[in-house]
Amino acid sequence: MEMGERALHGLSYMRTVKYILYIVGVLAMLTVVSCKRSAWDPSLKQHEIISLYQQVLTAANASPDSALLMIDSLRQTGTVSDYHTDLMRAKIYAQSLDYLWLDSAIIIGERLITLDVAKKDLGYRQDILEMLVNACRLHGDDEQTIRWSTKLLDLVRQQGLETEALRTEAEIGMVLSQIGKADDGMGKIDNVIRQLSGRRKWAEMDASIIALKRKVSVLDLERRYSDIPPVAQMMLDLLADYEQHPDEFHDDSYREVTEEQRPGYIEFYRAKAYLYMAHAYAQISEERGAKSEESAAAARKAGQYLALYEQTDFAKTMNGREETVPTWRMLGQYDKMEAACADLEAILRQQGDTVNTRMAATLYERALAAKTQGRYAESAGLYGQYETLSKTLNERLLRGKAHLYAARYHAQEQQQEIDRQRAYKQYAVMVASLIGLLAMLGLFFAWYAVRQWRRTQMKNRVLARQIKDAILYKEMYEESERAKSAADDMGVPNSALHKMQPEELFRYIEHEVSRRLLFLNPLFDRQMIMDEFHLSKESVGAAFAQGSKYKSLPQFVTDLRLEYASRLLVTTDLSISDIMAKAGFSNASVFSRYFSRKYQISPTQYRRANSTQQ
């Protein structure tokens, strides 16, 4: 009887649980149907998840570590689901400039995007994609930035969010410019600015400001400094209009700031605009030469905008102090530059973290300033500290990357084990009948894989031979050219250089830069070419624009460095990382990607293919 009563009690309990789950399921369905987006839709500001999410992001602005502890607490108490807390954590990582944190954000995002909730809930999926775009952009991974931006663009257009689509197109335009497609990238950004022009709603205004920021970045990349102030002024005009008529801009969009947040929003972007102008005028002053009236006028304007910038609250933050350092240096205001560096170091020491990229950059800037002022002993000491710190950071980075990849591998192993167990339970009956077929398929695929591997190896050997032959041919051609000009050891006279056609002048520049390995100089730029060969800016510009296949000077330098690296791969036993450094590359993934893009073969495969031929 007692056992029977227990059984009946158990059945009653199970029935009650089923009823509760059924009611929760119905409520959830009604919630989804009644909402345009998910619980992440900011139109549901009263929802507890949104409130907690906003609290976490607010805490992250002051202290990321505190925000992460808050997330751990939410997860442990079960207040918010795991996939929501994971996205909160990833968003905090994605706001950092730390390489490892950004890598963590990307790992989390790549996992979350595959979840069923991300496939069903468009709002949640949009949040993940926005986070991935931001993390990859700060990480410097242009290829992945375009990949996720394109997916985000398709998603927001699918939802009819045209302003979000324009915002995303501006991001894509900036990345296109960074990978050498400046015309396409600038065209996209200008198109976005044109479409948003004149729209006096908050979402459109905010998207316009973002697009204008991206345009400033592209102009700075192309060294078109005189075009930056008008763009920054457009930002100031938008902010002034919004500040004077906030009610006319109100549209209740989910990105819109509150009335309390409005002054901070305006001041932040106003500070950015002032800094853009100051930096641009400082660059113009430096280009024009210290003694010209135009240089002096530009320096005065830079100083005026820096004075306005220094009055903002953003200028007193860590990021704000850091961003003024190169501008003060270009203006020759070393006392103010060193004061900004001192403020930055004080903030870092107060936080108890002096082993980071910010401190390394500060030491490097101080070393440059000391050298420029003739304080060579101090400069050498600071540069020594910079090199020591950089070495420590590189070692930490390698250890951190290894830890991250180990964690990723462990997570994949766990997931595979779960999948294997689930598959075993579901298909246990079918295993016996399928074992023979699977074995046959396995043998077939093994044979096919070996066959494909052999084809790939053969293709790599042929490709490596062609690359090597091409490089040898080029070296022979350059040697013959040097033999022809051996009678004149002093080089081509300046008068002859100025009379050359763009194609002939470019060939001469390319030959000399390659022969003298000038491209290995980290400071190699257009000005160095002008100084080395006593050429005008117009002559150098014409040589590259009309006489070469290169769209930009960085592309030309990268091409020479890759050729130099390919020779080292064949002629030396140096490691690939050492070759990468000798060739002037600081990032292994960037080096490998550029090498593969140029030669259609990875550095490792190229070396292996050449070693098998010898």
Solvent accessible surface area in square Angstrom, and as a share of the most:
residue,aa,sasa,rsa
1,M,194,0.87
2,E,106,0.48
3,M,158,0.71
4,G,38,0.37
5,E,104,0.46
6,R,162,0.59
7,A,59,0.46
8,L,125,0.62
9,H,132,0.59
10,G,30,0.29
11,L,104,0.52
12,S,53,0.34
13,Y,132,0.50
14,M,103,0.46
15,R,126,0.46
16,T,67,0.39
17,V,48,0.28
18,K,132,0.56
19,Y,135,0.51
20,I,95,0.48
21,L,115,0.57
22,Y,154,0.58
23,I,97,0.49
24,V,85,0.49
25,G,32,0.30
26,V,57,0.33
27,L,105,0.52
28,A,52,0.40
29,M,132,0.59
30,L,109,0.54
31,T,68,0.40
32,V,110,0.63
33,V,124,0.71
34,S,92,0.59
35,C,27,0.16
36,K,180,0.76
37,R,31,0.11
38,S,17,0.11
39,A,27,0.21
40,W,9,0.03
41,D,12,0.06
42,P,23,0.14
43,S,82,0.53
44,L,33,0.16
45,K,106,0.45
46,Q,149,0.66
47,H,61,0.27
48,E,109,0.49
49,I,29,0.15
50,I,6,0.03
51,S,40,0.26
52,L,27,0.13
53,Y,27,0.10
54,Q,92,0.41
55,Q,92,0.41
56,V,1,0.00
57,L,42,0.21
58,T,92,0.54
59,A,24,0.18
60,A,6,0.05
61,N,124,0.64
62,A,94,0.73
63,S,38,0.25
64,P,56,0.35
65,D,92,0.48
66,S,55,0.36
67,A,0,0.00
68,L,20,0.10
69,L,125,0.62
70,M,65,0.29
71,I,0,0.00
72,D,48,0.25
73,S,57,0.37
74,L,16,0.08
75,R,82,0.30
76,Q,154,0.68
77,T,97,0.57
78,G,58,0.56
79,T,60,0.35
80,V,6,0.03
81,S,45,0.29
82,D,81,0.42
83,Y,70,0.27
84,H,13,0.06
85,T,0,0.00
86,D,15,0.08
87,L,0,0.00
88,M,0,0.00
89,R,43,0.16
90,A,0,0.00
91,K,29,0.12
92,I,4,0.02
93,Y,30,0.11
94,A,3,0.02
95,Q,93,0.41
96,S,25,0.16
97,L,104,0.52
98,D,66,0.34
99,Y,58,0.22
100,L,34,0.17
101,W,70,0.25
102,L,4,0.02
103,D,13,0.07
104,S,19,0.12
105,A,0,0.00
106,I,16,0.08
107,I,33,0.17
108,I,22,0.11
109,G,0,0.00
110,E,57,0.25
111,R,110,0.40
112,L,0,0.00
113,I,17,0.09
114,T,83,0.48
115,L,57,0.28
116,D,95,0.49
117,V,34,0.20
118,A,0,0.00
119,K,125,0.53
120,K,165,0.70
121,D,32,0.16
122,L,61,0.30
123,G,0,0.00
124,Y,0,0.00
125,R,54,0.20
126,Q,1,0.00
127,D,20,0.10
128,I,0,0.00
129,L,1,0.00
130,E,37,0.17
131,M,5,0.02
132,L,0,0.00
133,V,8,0.05
134,N,41,0.21
135,A,0,0.00
136,C,1,0.00
137,R,64,0.23
138,L,60,0.30
139,H,41,0.18
140,G,41,0.39
141,D,34,0.18
142,D,26,0.13
143,E,97,0.44
144,Q,45,0.20
145,T,0,0.00
146,I,42,0.21
147,R,107,0.39
148,W,6,0.02
149,S,0,0.00
150,T,59,0.34
151,K,83,0.35
152,L,10,0.05
153,L,17,0.08
154,D,89,0.46
155,L,10,0.05
156,V,1,0.00
157,R,114,0.41
158,Q,128,0.57
159,Q,41,0.18
160,G,61,0.58
161,L,44,0.22
162,E,88,0.39
163,T,22,0.13
164,E,13,0.06
165,A,0,0.00
166,L,2,0.01
167,R,28,0.10
168,T,5,0.03
169,E,16,0.07
170,A,0,0.00
171,E,20,0.09
172,I,13,0.06
173,G,0,0.00
174,M,8,0.03
175,V,1,0.01
176,L,24,0.12
177,S,5,0.03
178,Q,81,0.36
179,I,58,0.29
180,G,32,0.30
181,K,98,0.42
182,A,27,0.21
183,D,127,0.66
184,D,86,0.44
185,G,0,0.00
186,M,18,0.08
187,G,40,0.38
188,K,71,0.30
189,I,0,0.00
190,D,42,0.22
191,N,48,0.25
192,V,0,0.00
193,I,21,0.11
194,R,157,0.57
195,Q,74,0.33
196,L,3,0.02
197,S,79,0.51
198,G,74,0.71
199,R,95,0.35
200,R,91,0.33
201,K,95,0.40
202,W,5,0.02
203,A,16,0.13
204,E,27,0.12
205,M,1,0.00
206,D,9,0.05
207,A,0,0.00
208,S,9,0.06
209,I,0,0.00
210,I,17,0.09
211,A,0,0.00
212,L,1,0.01
213,K,32,0.14
214,R,21,0.08
215,K,39,0.16
216,V,7,0.04
217,S,46,0.30
218,V,1,0.01
219,L,1,0.00
220,D,53,0.28
221,L,97,0.48
222,E,56,0.25
223,R,116,0.42
224,R,102,0.37
225,Y,12,0.04
226,S,69,0.44
227,D,55,0.28
228,I,3,0.02
229,P,13,0.08
230,P,78,0.49
231,V,8,0.04
232,A,0,0.00
233,Q,74,0.33
234,M,88,0.39
235,M,0,0.00
236,L,20,0.10
237,D,79,0.41
238,L,45,0.22
239,L,0,0.00
240,A,33,0.25
241,D,41,0.21
242,Y,5,0.02
243,E,86,0.38
244,Q,129,0.57
245,H,72,0.32
246,P,30,0.19
247,D,123,0.64
248,E,88,0.39
249,F,1,0.01
250,H,106,0.47
251,D,48,0.25
252,D,102,0.53
253,S,26,0.17
254,Y,65,0.25
255,R,72,0.26
256,E,31,0.14
257,V,33,0.19
258,T,65,0.38
259,E,122,0.55
260,E,143,0.64
261,Q,102,0.45
262,R,57,0.21
263,P,86,0.54
264,G,45,0.43
265,Y,26,0.10
266,I,7,0.04
267,E,53,0.24
268,F,72,0.30
269,Y,25,0.10
270,R,54,0.20
271,A,0,0.00
272,K,26,0.11
273,A,0,0.00
274,Y,33,0.12
275,L,10,0.05
276,Y,41,0.16
277,M,4,0.02
278,A,0,0.00
279,H,45,0.20
280,A,0,0.00
281,Y,33,0.13
282,A,0,0.00
283,Q,27,0.12
284,I,14,0.07
285,S,11,0.07
286,E,97,0.43
287,E,76,0.34
288,R,95,0.35
289,G,30,0.29
290,A,102,0.79
291,K,203,0.86
292,S,42,0.27
293,E,156,0.70
294,E,94,0.42
295,S,3,0.02
296,A,40,0.31
297,A,36,0.28
298,A,6,0.05
299,A,34,0.26
300,R,150,0.55
301,K,91,0.39
302,A,0,0.00
303,G,27,0.26
304,Q,110,0.49
305,Y,47,0.18
306,L,0,0.00
307,A,53,0.41
308,L,71,0.35
309,Y,0,0.00
310,E,54,0.24
311,Q,133,0.59
312,T,10,0.06
313,D,91,0.47
314,F,24,0.10
315,A,1,0.01
316,K,127,0.54
317,T,62,0.36
318,M,28,0.13
319,N,64,0.33
320,G,0,0.00
321,R,27,0.10
322,E,45,0.20
323,E,58,0.26
324,T,0,0.00
325,V,6,0.03
326,P,39,0.24
327,T,1,0.00
328,W,16,0.06
329,R,62,0.23
330,M,27,0.12
331,L,32,0.16
332,G,37,0.35
333,Q,73,0.33
334,Y,37,0.14
335,D,98,0.51
336,K,95,0.40
337,M,0,0.00
338,E,50,0.23
339,A,49,0.38
340,A,0,0.00
341,C,0,0.00
342,A,58,0.45
343,D,60,0.31
344,L,2,0.01
345,E,20,0.09
346,A,59,0.46
347,I,42,0.21
348,L,3,0.02
349,R,147,0.54
350,Q,160,0.71
351,Q,117,0.52
352,G,68,0.66
353,D,63,0.33
354,T,43,0.25
355,V,48,0.28
356,N,27,0.14
357,T,90,0.52
358,R,50,0.18
359,M,8,0.03
360,A,8,0.06
361,A,47,0.36
362,T,4,0.02
363,L,11,0.06
364,Y,74,0.28
365,E,28,0.12
366,R,63,0.23
367,A,5,0.04
368,L,57,0.28
369,A,0,0.00
370,A,0,0.00
371,K,121,0.51
372,T,91,0.53
373,Q,84,0.37
374,G,38,0.37
375,R,81,0.30
376,Y,145,0.55
377,A,90,0.70
378,E,73,0.33
379,S,12,0.08
380,A,67,0.52
381,G,39,0.37
382,L,9,0.04
383,Y,93,0.35
384,G,32,0.31
385,Q,98,0.44
386,Y,57,0.21
387,E,92,0.41
388,T,92,0.53
389,L,18,0.09
390,S,29,0.18
391,K,133,0.56
392,T,53,0.31
393,L,29,0.14
394,N,86,0.44
395,E,75,0.34
396,R,103,0.38
397,L,53,0.26
398,L,119,0.59
399,R,151,0.55
400,G,15,0.14
401,K,48,0.20
402,A,62,0.48
403,H,130,0.58
404,L,26,0.13
405,Y,102,0.39
406,A,58,0.45
407,A,48,0.37
408,R,72,0.26
409,Y,136,0.52
410,H,100,0.45
411,A,49,0.38
412,Q,92,0.41
413,E,73,0.33
414,Q,98,0.43
415,Q,94,0.42
416,Q,95,0.42
417,E,72,0.32
418,I,85,0.43
419,D,58,0.30
420,R,138,0.50
421,Q,95,0.42
422,R,118,0.43
423,A,46,0.36
424,Y,148,0.56
425,K,163,0.69
426,Q,113,0.50
427,Y,112,0.42
428,A,48,0.37
429,V,141,0.81
430,M,91,0.41
431,V,64,0.37
432,A,84,0.65
433,S,93,0.60
434,L,67,0.33
435,I,108,0.55
436,G,39,0.37
437,L,96,0.48
438,L,105,0.52
439,A,59,0.46
440,M,135,0.60
441,L,74,0.37
442,G,38,0.36
443,L,132,0.66
444,F,105,0.44
445,F,121,0.50
446,A,55,0.42
447,W,142,0.50
448,Y,94,0.36
449,A,58,0.45
450,V,73,0.42
451,R,85,0.31
452,Q,63,0.28
453,W,148,0.52
454,R,153,0.56
455,R,128,0.47
456,T,58,0.34
457,Q,32,0.14
458,M,116,0.52
459,K,133,0.56
460,N,12,0.06
461,R,77,0.28
462,V,60,0.35
463,L,33,0.16
464,A,0,0.00
465,R,107,0.39
466,Q,104,0.46
467,I,13,0.07
468,K,54,0.23
469,D,75,0.39
470,A,59,0.46
471,I,16,0.08
472,L,82,0.41
473,Y,151,0.58
474,K,54,0.23
475,E,56,0.25
476,M,135,0.60
477,Y,107,0.41
478,E,24,0.11
479,E,94,0.42
480,S,47,0.30
481,E,59,0.26
482,R,76,0.28
483,A,68,0.53
484,K,156,0.66
485,S,61,0.39
486,A,61,0.47
487,A,107,0.83
488,D,68,0.35
489,D,129,0.67
490,M,182,0.81
491,G,32,0.30
492,V,46,0.26
493,P,78,0.49
494,N,71,0.36
495,S,69,0.44
496,A,36,0.28
497,L,4,0.02
498,H,98,0.44
499,K,163,0.69
500,M,37,0.16
501,Q,117,0.52
502,P,29,0.18
503,E,84,0.38
504,E,78,0.35
505,L,6,0.03
506,F,12,0.05
507,R,128,0.47
508,Y,36,0.14
509,I,0,0.00
510,E,32,0.14
511,H,32,0.14
512,E,17,0.08
513,V,0,0.00
514,S,14,0.09
515,R,114,0.42
516,R,99,0.36
517,L,70,0.35
518,L,23,0.11
519,F,1,0.00
520,L,43,0.22
521,N,55,0.28
522,P,120,0.76
523,L,134,0.67
524,F,18,0.08
525,D,45,0.23
526,R,68,0.25
527,Q,88,0.39
528,M,35,0.16
529,I,0,0.00
530,M,35,0.16
531,D,85,0.44
532,E,62,0.28
533,F,9,0.04
534,H,118,0.53
535,L,10,0.05
536,S,46,0.30
537,K,116,0.49
538,E,128,0.58
539,S,28,0.18
540,V,1,0.00
541,G,23,0.22
542,A,29,0.23
543,A,0,0.00
544,F,12,0.05
545,A,83,0.64
546,Q,125,0.56
547,G,15,0.14
548,S,27,0.17
549,K,158,0.67
550,Y,14,0.05
551,K,158,0.67
552,S,42,0.27
553,L,17,0.09
554,P,92,0.58
555,Q,83,0.37
556,F,0,0.00
557,V,13,0.08
558,T,30,0.17
559,D,21,0.11
560,L,3,0.02
561,R,40,0.14
562,L,5,0.03
563,E,21,0.09
564,Y,37,0.14
565,A,0,0.00
566,S,0,0.00
567,R,58,0.21
568,L,22,0.11
569,L,4,0.02
570,V,30,0.17
571,T,103,0.60
572,T,42,0.24
573,D,147,0.76
574,L,58,0.29
575,S,53,0.34
576,I,50,0.26
577,S,67,0.43
578,D,69,0.36
579,I,0,0.00
580,M,23,0.10
581,A,63,0.49
582,K,108,0.46
583,A,0,0.00
584,G,33,0.32
585,F,19,0.08
586,S,115,0.74
587,N,54,0.28
588,A,63,0.49
589,S,66,0.42
590,V,37,0.21
591,F,3,0.01
592,S,42,0.27
593,R,47,0.17
594,Y,63,0.24
595,F,0,0.00
596,S,38,0.24
597,R,128,0.47
598,K,64,0.27
599,Y,21,0.08
600,Q,123,0.55
601,I,4,0.02
602,S,31,0.20
603,P,6,0.04
604,T,63,0.37
605,Q,64,0.29
606,Y,1,0.00
607,R,57,0.21
608,R,109,0.40
609,A,5,0.04
610,N,3,0.01
611,S,63,0.41
612,T,79,0.46
613,Q,62,0.28
614,Q,146,0.65
